[in-house]
Amino acid sequence: MSGKHINAKQYWRANLRLMAILLAIWALVSFGAGIVFAEALNQFRIGGFKLGFYFAQQGSIYVFVLLTFYYAWRMNRLERELDLHED
């Protein structure tokens, strides 16, 4: 196998692993914090709103945006590490 082919396999393995991890975080935050853990989170307040409501409405959006930026940053770094980046 050529070096590029090995790098491409490593890239896709790392990419799929990262996507699975970020998808799990996304599911936990959106489903978990907004629905499953809402009662426990509602004991705390942010800006006068119950924390469960806040996570369901605002907090999860912030987490999703941060996950998107992290994914872009991590994939750029991985492409440089495996010498697959575009100049």
Secondary structure, DSSP 8 states (H G I E B T S, - for coil): --HHHHHHHHHHHHHHHHHHHHHHHHHIIIIIIIIITHHHHTTSEETTEEHHHHIIIIIHHHHHHHHHHHHHHHHHHHHHHTT----
